[in-house]
């Protein structure tokens, strides 16, 4: 088994977390869903820092983003599958 590039908690999640340093655009990431230890591949469309999120599916502006099976906010821009998800395209719903 390969070392994962991306961890996802639950199959309902729409983002996963990068767990390696220096993830580069074009990387065919090995992704693991920790809830059931299943895996899949996903190509990164951008360089993404460790600890940051990657979209697992296309996310439309206004959509709820799910991480760890929980609502973590809403997309404030369209986000394509494999793109970096962070403060530039995701905001809390609290304010």
HUGI-V905740 format. One record per residue. RES is the residue in one letter. OMEGA is omega in radians with two decimals (none if undefined). Layout:
RES|OMEGA  RES|OMEGA
//
This chain:
X|-3.14  X|3.01  X|-3.11  X|2.99  X|-2.99  X|3.07  X|3.11  X|-3.10  X|-2.96  X|3.14  X|3.10  X|-3.09  X|3.08  X|3.05  X|3.01  X|-3.06  X|3.09  X|-3.08  X|3.05  X|3.06  X|2.95  X|3.09  X|-3.08  X|3.03  X|3.13  X|3.12  X|3.04  X|-2.98  X|2.95  X|-3.03  X|-3.13  X|3.03  X|-2.99  X|-3.11  X|-3.10  X|3.11  X|3.05  X|-3.10  X|3.08  X|3.10  X|3.12  X|3.13  X|3.08  X|3.12  X|-3.09  X|2.90  X|-3.12  X|3.13  X|3.06  X|3.13  X|3.11  X|-3.03  X|3.03  X|3.10  X|3.13  X|-3.12  X|3.03  X|3.14  X|-3.14  X|3.05  X|-3.14  X|3.13  X|3.01  X|3.10  X|-3.08  X|3.08  X|-3.09  X|-3.13  X|-3.06  X|3.04  X|3.13  X|3.11  X|-3.13  X|3.09  X|3.10  X|3.06  X|3.01  X|-3.14  X|3.13  X|3.06  X|3.13  X|-3.13  X|3.11  X|3.08  X|-3.11  X|-3.02  X|3.13  X|-3.11  X|3.13  X|3.12  X|3.05  X|3.06  X|-3.07  X|3.12  X|none
//
